[in-house]
Amino acid sequence: QVQVVESGGGLVQAGGSLRLSCAASGAVRRINTMAWYRQAPGKQRELVADITSGANTNYADSVKGRFTISRDNAKNTVYLQMNSLKPEDTGVYYCYVNNLASDHWGQGTQVIVSS
C-alpha cells in the first residue's frame, strides 16, 4: 500500500501565497509522475500541474506564472508553491502519485482564497 498525505492548505486573502506539500510513503518503489489536481465546488477535478521523475513540468494555463511545482525524490515529496492567489483558485487540492504504473491519491487539502 502507498499512502499519500497532503498538507499546507488554508485560508488566504487574494494576492497571498500558500505552499502545499505531499508525501508518499509505504510500498513506494519507483515514482514516476507526481501532480496536483483541484476541484472547485460544483466543478470537475482538473489538473493544476504535474512533474515527471526527470523534473519536466506542465501547468494549467490558469496558473502559469503564479504556481510552481517541484519535487524531492529522496523524500518522495512534491510541492506546490502558489503565489498571487485568486478567489477562483479556491477548491480542494489533491495530490496524485504514479508508482510503478499504479495511481494513488491523497485525501485532499482545502484552499480558500477570499476576495
Protein Blocks (a to p, Z undefined) as FASTA:
>chain_A
ZZdddehiacddehiacddddddehjdfbdcbdcdddddehiacddfbdcdfkopacddf
klgokaccdddfklopacdddehiafklgccddddddeehiacddebjaddddZZ
